[in-house]
Amino acid sequence: MVRATDFTAQSNRSSSSFLFVMLFTLSLLIAPGISTQSAWADAGENATEVGLGVASFVATLPYGAVKIAYASLGAIIGGFTYLLTAGDLESANVVWEKSLLGTYVLTPDHLKGDKQVYFLGPIKE
């Protein structure tokens, strides 16, 4: 036999449990919105950085392949220059520096123009 007091106590527990679950769920829904407001403000900058990173990766694939091919040929031609000039290291170094040194990987700074791209090696002053 169920008493009325048992039913009332059970009803109070279930309503307090329901209230707790509702408040907990509401706090989970509100908390991310509060913490990500500053993240939404920076979303434009992050998207630009990601876009530049992807663009630099995509641009590096063909550029890097051409640069590696050029550097390989320059290394071979520099070796022939060394041999054909009877061991003149200065002449070979001119060829090697122009072909082997320089930019191999394009970065976002290169794409923005903050950093110069040296295909033929850095310029000596």
C-alpha positions in Angstrom: 0.0 0.0 0.0 1.3 3.4 -1.0 0.9 6.2 1.5 0.2 9.8 0.5 3.3 11.0 2.2 5.5 8.7 0.1 4.0 10.0 -3.1 4.5 13.7 -2.0 8.1 13.0 -1.0 8.8 11.3 -4.3 7.1 14.1 -6.2 9.3 16.7 -4.4 12.4 14.7 -5.3 11.5 14.4 -8.9 10.7 18.1 -9.3 13.9 19.1 -7.6 15.8 16.7 -9.9 14.0 18.1 -12.9 14.9 21.6 -11.8 18.6 20.6 -11.3 18.8 19.0 -14.7 17.2 22.1 -16.4 19.6 24.5 -14.7 22.5 22.3 -15.5 21.5 22.1 -19.2 20.9 25.8 -19.4 24.3 26.6 -17.9 25.9 24.3 -20.5 24.1 26.1 -23.3 25.0 29.6 -22.0 28.7 29.0 -21.0 30.1 28.4 -24.5 28.5 31.6 -25.8 30.1 33.6 -23.0 33.6 32.2 -23.5 33.6 32.4 -27.3 32.6 36.0 -27.7 36.2 37.1 -27.9 37.0 34.2 -30.2 34.4 35.4 -32.7 36.1 38.8 -32.7 39.4 37.2 -33.7 37.8 34.9 -36.3 38.5 37.2 -39.2 42.2 37.3 -38.3 42.4 33.5 -37.8 40.7 32.9 -41.2 43.2 35.2 -42.9 46.1 33.4 -41.2 44.7 30.0 -42.2 44.1 31.2 -45.8 47.7 32.5 -46.0 49.1 29.2 -44.6 47.2 27.1 -47.1 48.1 29.5 -50.0 51.8 29.4 -49.0 51.7 25.5 -48.9 50.0 25.4 -52.3 52.4 28.0 -53.8 55.5 26.2 -52.4 54.7 22.9 -54.2 55.4 24.1 -57.8 57.9 26.8 -56.6 59.9 24.3 -54.5 60.0 21.8 -57.3 61.4 24.3 -59.7 63.9 25.7 -57.2 65.1 22.2 -56.3 65.6 21.4 -60.0 67.4 24.7 -60.6 69.6 24.0 -57.5 70.4 20.5 -58.7 71.5 21.7 -62.1 73.4 24.6 -60.5 75.3 22.1 -58.3 76.3 20.0 -61.3 77.3 23.0 -63.4 79.2 24.5 -60.4 81.1 21.2 -60.2 81.9 21.3 -63.9 83.0 25.0 -63.5 85.4 23.9 -60.7 86.8 21.1 -62.9 87.1 23.2 -66.1 88.7 26.1 -64.4 91.4 23.8 -63.0 90.1 24.0 -59.4 89.2 27.7 -59.2 87.0 27.6 -56.2 85.9 31.3 -56.6 84.3 30.6 -60.0 82.5 27.5 -58.7 81.3 29.4 -55.6 79.7 32.0 -57.8 77.6 29.4 -59.5 76.9 27.4 -56.3 75.8 30.5 -54.3 73.4 31.7 -57.0 71.9 28.3 -57.5 72.0 26.6 -54.1 71.3 29.5 -51.8 67.9 31.2 -51.7 64.3 30.6 -50.7 63.1 27.0 -51.0 59.8 27.3 -49.0 57.3 30.2 -49.4 55.8 31.3 -46.1 52.9 33.6 -45.3 55.4 36.4 -44.8 56.6 36.0 -48.4 53.0 36.2 -49.6 52.3 39.3 -47.6 55.5 41.0 -48.9 57.1 41.2 -45.4 59.9 39.0 -46.5 61.7 38.9 -49.9 61.9 35.8 -52.0 65.4 35.0 -53.3 65.2 32.5 -56.1 68.8 33.1 -57.2 70.3 33.3 -53.7 70.7 36.4 -51.5 72.2 39.6 -53.0 75.7 40.3 -51.6 76.4 43.9 -50.7 
